[in-house]
């Protein structure tokens, strides 16, 4: 039996939604992290097919988390139009030489640039977290943030950059999640396991920004398809776009054009008014 606590697993708005969408027998007083604490997520991947009840509970929790931005009391994130968004990117993955682990340079640069942008909106490093399932990506993102500090961005190297597994039991106000995988082979790595996916999606209190190949993930996993479908349904007034797309809308304008700022690469954060 899998227990999910709507008050502890995610923020208040998501907890209210979880009560509505999750069957009553799946709600309890045990934090999902406690369920995972006895064994790393990656070791559970091979067992996930034999734990259908747990997978169903995980999908319910993830779907509720993905619906947080639609709640009446949804939080806001300074400098960004939406508190929850999946930025689709199909840029190729790679192997990081030092760790011999998978990485994605485009996603690493974007995740670090978004973290720097949030620091410039007034967030403290301790309010942010950049998460990823791979040690190689932790290395690349950390390198990008150290470079930002060298350019004079105060606090850039203090932003927590951790593996999803290393961040179990912790939360941050705003989480940037880099999925990494984009090789066309259909493998999602550790995030193929429903429980690991839920851990990655439930660390944020106020804002969650996923950067990764939405086409690959939603085609390879029922859970990720559920998450993407919920995000697709989140329409803003006057907009046909849900919360999955190629561009992240910022609450700022470009200094060169005066137009609303949109970001799909690290370079797009440059020249943003107030950045």
C-alpha positions in Angstrom: 0.0 0.0 0.0 1.3 3.4 -1.0 0.5 6.4 1.3 0.6 9.9 0.0 0.1 12.9 2.3 -1.3 15.9 0.4 -0.1 18.2 3.2 3.5 17.0 3.2 4.1 15.8 -0.4 3.5 19.1 -2.1 2.4 22.6 -1.3 -1.0 23.6 -0.1 -2.6 24.2 -3.5 -1.4 20.9 -4.8 -2.5 19.2 -1.7 -6.0 20.4 -2.2 -6.0 19.1 -5.7 -4.6 15.8 -4.6 -7.6 15.3 -2.3 -9.8 15.8 -5.3 -8.1 13.6 -7.8 -6.5 10.8 -5.8 -8.7 7.9 -4.5 -9.3 8.2 -0.7 -7.4 4.9 0.1 -4.2 6.3 -1.4 -4.1 9.2 1.1 -2.4 8.7 4.4 0.1 10.2 6.9 3.3 8.8 5.4 5.5 11.1 3.2 6.4 9.6 -0.1 10.1 10.2 0.6 9.9 7.8 3.5 8.6 5.2 1.1 11.7 5.7 -1.0 14.3 6.1 1.7 15.3 2.5 2.1 16.5 2.2 -1.5 17.7 4.5 -4.3 15.1 5.3 -6.9 17.2 3.8 -9.7 17.2 0.4 -8.1 13.4 0.4 -8.0 13.1 0.9 -11.8 13.3 -2.8 -12.6 10.6 -3.5 -10.0 8.1 -0.9 -11.0 6.1 -3.2 -13.4 5.3 -5.4 -10.4 4.0 -2.5 -8.3 0.9 -1.4 -10.2 -0.9 0.0 -7.2 2.1 2.2 -6.4 2.5 3.3 -10.0 -1.2 4.4 -10.0 -0.7 6.3 -6.8 2.4 8.0 -8.3 0.5 9.0 -11.4 -2.3 10.5 -9.3 0.3 12.5 -7.3 2.2 13.7 -10.3 -1.0 14.7 -12.1 -2.1 16.7 -9.1 1.3 18.4 -9.0 1.0 19.3 -12.6 -2.3 20.9 -12.0 -1.1 23.2 -9.2 -0.9 26.3 -11.4 -4.6 26.0 -12.1 -5.6 26.1 -8.4 -7.3 29.3 -7.2 -4.5 29.9 -4.6 -1.6 29.0 -7.0 1.6 30.7 -6.0 3.5 33.1 -8.3 7.1 33.2 -9.2 8.9 36.6 -9.5 10.0 37.3 -13.1 8.1 34.5 -14.8 4.6 34.5 -16.2 3.7 31.0 -15.0 4.6 29.1 -11.8 4.7 25.8 -13.6 6.0 25.2 -17.1 7.7 22.5 -19.2 10.1 24.0 -21.8 10.4 21.5 -24.6 13.9 20.9 -26.0 15.1 18.2 -28.3 18.8 19.1 -28.1 21.1 16.1 -28.1 22.4 14.5 -24.9 26.1 13.7 -24.4 28.5 12.0 -22.0 30.3 14.2 -19.5 33.9 13.1 -19.6 34.9 13.5 -16.0 31.9 11.7 -14.5 31.3 9.4 -17.5 27.6 10.2 -16.9 24.9 11.5 -19.3 24.6 15.2 -19.7 22.9 17.8 -22.0 24.8 21.0 -22.6 21.8 23.0 -23.9 19.7 22.1 -20.9 22.5 22.8 -18.5 23.1 26.3 -19.9 19.4 27.0 -19.8 18.9 25.7 -16.3 21.8 27.8 -15.0 20.7 30.9 -16.9 17.2 30.6 -15.4 18.6 30.2 -11.9 20.7 33.4 -12.5 17.7 35.2 -13.8 15.7 34.2 -10.6 18.6 35.4 -8.4 18.3 38.8 -10.1 14.6 38.9 -9.3 15.5 38.8 -5.6 15.5 35.2 -4.7 18.2 33.9 -2.3 20.3 30.9 -3.5 18.8 28.8 -0.7 15.3 29.4 -2.2 16.2 27.7 -5.4 17.3 24.3 -6.5 18.4 22.8 -9.8 17.8 19.1 -10.1 18.7 16.4 -12.6 18.9 12.6 -12.5 22.6 12.5 -13.7 25.9 13.3 -12.1 27.2 14.5 -15.5 24.5 17.1 -15.7 25.1 18.2 -12.1 28.7 18.8 -13.2 27.8 20.9 -16.2 25.2 23.0 -14.4 27.6 23.6 -11.5 30.2 24.7 -14.1 27.8 27.2 -15.6 26.9 28.7 -12.3 30.5 29.0 -11.3 31.2 30.8 -14.5 28.3 33.1 -13.7 29.8 33.9 -10.3 33.1 34.7 -12.1 31.1 37.2 -14.2 30.0 38.9 -11.0 26.6 37.3 -10.4 26.4 37.2 -6.6 25.3 33.9 -5.1 25.3 32.0 -8.4 27.7 29.3 -7.2 25.6 28.9 -4.0 22.5 27.7 -5.8 22.0 24.0 -4.8 22.6 21.7 -7.8 21.9 18.1 -6.9 20.7 14.8 -8.3 17.1 14.1 -7.8 18.1 11.3 -5.5 20.3 13.5 -3.4 17.5 16.0 -2.9 15.0 13.5 -1.5 13.4 14.9 1.7 14.2 18.5 0.8 12.2 21.3 -0.9 12.9 24.6 -2.5 10.6 27.5 -3.3 11.5 27.3 -7.0 12.9 24.1 -8.7 14.4 23.8 -12.1 14.4 20.2 -13.3 16.7 19.1 -16.2 15.6 15.8 -17.7 18.7 15.3 -19.9 17.6 12.4 -22.1 17.1 13.1 -25.7 18.8 10.4 -27.7 15.8 9.2 -29.8 16.1 5.7 -28.4 13.1 6.1 -26.1 14.9 5.5 -22.8 14.2 7.9 -19.9 16.8 6.4 -17.6 16.0 6.7 -13.9 13.0 8.9 -14.6 11.3 5.9 -16.3 10.4 4.7 -12.7 7.2 6.3 -11.6 8.4 6.9 -8.0 11.5 8.6 -9.1 9.5 10.9 -11.4 7.2 11.8 -8.6 10.2 12.7 -6.3 11.5 15.0 -9.1 8.1 16.7 -9.5 7.3 17.2 -5.9 10.3 19.2 -4.5 8.9 22.7 -5.4 6.9 24.9 -3.0 6.0 27.7 -5.4 7.4 27.1 -8.9 8.6 24.2 -11.1 10.3 24.6 -14.5 11.1 21.4 -16.4 13.5 21.6 -19.3 13.7 18.5 -21.5 12.4 16.6 -24.4 8.6 16.5 -23.9 8.0 14.5 -27.0 10.3 11.7 -25.9 9.1 11.6 -22.3 5.4 11.7 -23.0 5.8 8.9 -25.6 7.8 6.6 -23.3 5.9 6.9 -20.0 2.3 7.0 -19.0 3.1 9.1 -16.0 5.0 11.7 -18.0 2.2 11.7 -20.6 -0.3 12.4 -17.8 1.8 15.3 -16.5 2.2 16.7 -20.0 -1.5 16.3 -20.7 -2.4 18.2 -17.5 0.0 21.0 -18.5 -1.5 21.1 -22.0 -4.9 21.8 -20.5 -3.7 24.9 -18.5 -4.7 27.7 -20.7 -4.3 31.4 -19.7 -7.0 33.9 -20.7 -6.4 35.1 -24.2 -3.9 32.3 -25.0 -4.2 29.0 -26.7 -1.0 27.6 -25.3 -0.9 25.3 -22.3 2.0 25.0 -19.9 4.2 23.0 -22.3 6.0 24.8 -25.1 9.2 25.9 -26.8 9.4 29.2 -25.0 9.2 30.3 -21.4 7.4 33.6 -21.0 9.2 36.0 -18.6 7.5 38.9 -16.8 9.9 41.3 -18.4 10.7 43.0 -21.7 13.7 42.9 -24.0 15.8 46.0 -23.7 16.6 45.9 -27.5 13.0 45.6 -28.8 10.7 46.5 -25.8 8.7 43.3 -26.5 7.8 40.7 -23.9 10.7 38.4 -23.2 10.6 34.8 -24.2 13.4 32.3 -23.4 14.2 28.9 -24.9 18.0 29.1 -24.7 20.5 30.6 -22.2 21.2 33.4 -24.7 17.6 34.5 -24.5 18.1 35.7 -20.9 20.6 38.3 -22.0 19.3 41.7 -22.7 16.2 41.3 -20.7 15.2 44.5 -18.9 15.8 44.2 -15.2 18.0 41.1 -15.7 
